[in-house]
Amino acid sequence: MKKNLSITILIILIILSISAYWFYYFKNKTILENNWLLNSNYSPDELNSKEWIEKSAERLEILKKKIALKWLIAKWNLYFENLEYTTALTQYLQVYKEVPTDRETNLKIWDIYYSLNKYDKAYEHYNIIKNYQNLDKTKAVLSLINSTYTWSGSLEKLNSEIDTIWLSKEDNFYYKNSLICITDFSLCRANFQKVFDTNTWTWEIFENSKNLKTVYDAFTNYYNFKIDDLTYKAALVAWAFYQNWTYFIALETSKSILATNENYKPILKIAAKSSYELWQYKEAKDFLIEYNKVDSNDYEASYFLARVYEKLNDKILSTIHYNKAIKLWYPDLNDIRRRLIFIYYELNDTEKMLSTFKELIDSNDKDLNINDYNLAIYYHILNDDLKTALKYSELAKIKFKDSELFYWYNSWIMLQSDNISKYQFTIIENNINKALEINDKSPMITMVKWILEFKQEKYNEAFDSFKKAISLDKNNEYTETTKYWLDQIPKK
């Protein structure tokens, strides 16, 4: 019975994904199949060029392949909107194999790699579409600067590459001069100061470069504090580099400062955070351990060290530092609880996982989302705590009244009892009707309806609901569960 239960509950996740996918697909189907020129984002000059005419046949083939792959494209968009970048990447790389020269495909893959901080790969795809008008130039230059190319290439070659991105003259100056800070902070600082001192159109340059504004604010803060300490000024500028997402420059300038002041707390943090963003987790760990030697009661450092250990797959140490951050009153406790739940699941520590789920849901935080309740109910059911699962499904029905999910959960849990009162049957029936009102194409809801009718000994109606659920179950996800309940009918 428990095996059937597990299969049934697992199906809920599959159906939800399919439902969301169908909604998104039909919403975008017309766009995907519309006239290619109207949706291609090519400029008028490109459309009239000789090159366009010569390659029209090739582009038509690309279009045909993209239309054939529209299922994958729609699925990628769904995943990307939900920040499931790794899954999205897997889907879109399948499209890339068929249309490797398509600019839109490359741009989407590039965006995923950028979101994952995979800067080398991001810049690899950017190079293929260098002149595409929809290209985000800021992401392009940051991919270049934060990639390993930067770590190995000469400054001259790097500057030449930056020129090919066609940034505003202010941003072009910002990125090139920032790179100078790595080897000669005095010259870099003087160059920034000259721009700030000699231009009467300062606010105009800030309009063209938010990056320069961040550095200007760092300089201003230094002068306002009236501290005659160039190390402090360098620290403010390094932080400005981090704020501008130039993590490689922030890391290298931080290392230079630490070479002469190894216990400088703010710089140890900047170095650790920059290393983390560049996937240099061991280096980030080393900086944070040094930080903890100076200050062992910083909740942010404990939280961040836990994240680093998680990335290094050291789950035990990760849980230790997450729990330390909680004791130090880390402000976002539910963020830590969600992370601990995942780690305890991977460690097969069911008791701690369920205990943390209870802390999460019982916090009654306004930011608790549908997945928090979904997973909490799911794992309490799997671990035979139907009382808690029912309690959470009642709360979720109120909080997410437009989702059929929790009406279904609530009904299913109540139907597990061998002694169901007339009043409870009424509640279950109301839940099912509400769920069907929201989504009458869900086989899982129809399945619960036939279980209700079976328990009410309405066998003819149960059999009709059974047949409907089977017809809705296009992918045969319910074969074992439906067989189990069908076998019960002749026995009555």
Secondary structure, DSSP 8 states (H G I E B T S, - for coil): -HHHHHHHHHHHHHHHHHHHHHHHHHHHHHHHHS-TGGGS---HHHHHSHHHHHTHHHHHHHHHHHHHTHHHHHHHHHHHHTT-HHHHHHHHHHHHHH-TT-HHHHHHHHHHHHHTT-HHHHHHHHHHTTT-TT--HHHHHHHHHTSHHHHHS-HHHHHHHHHTT---HHHHHHHHHHHHTTT-HHHHHHHHHHHHHH-TTHHHHHHH-HHHHHHHHHHHHHHHHT---HHHHHHHHHHHHHHTT-HHHHHHHHHHHHHH-TT-HHHHHHHHHHHHHTT-HHHHHHHHHHHHHH-S--HHHHHHHHHHHHHTT-HHHHHHHHHHHHHTT-S-HHHHHHHHHHHHHHTT-HHHHHHHHHHHHHTT-TT--HHHHHHHHHHHHHTT-HHHHHHHHHHHHHHTTT-SHHHHHHHHHHTT-S---HHHHHHHHHHHHHHHHH-TT-HHHHHHHHHHHHHTT-HHHHHHHHHHHHHH-TT-TTHHHHHHHHHHGGG-
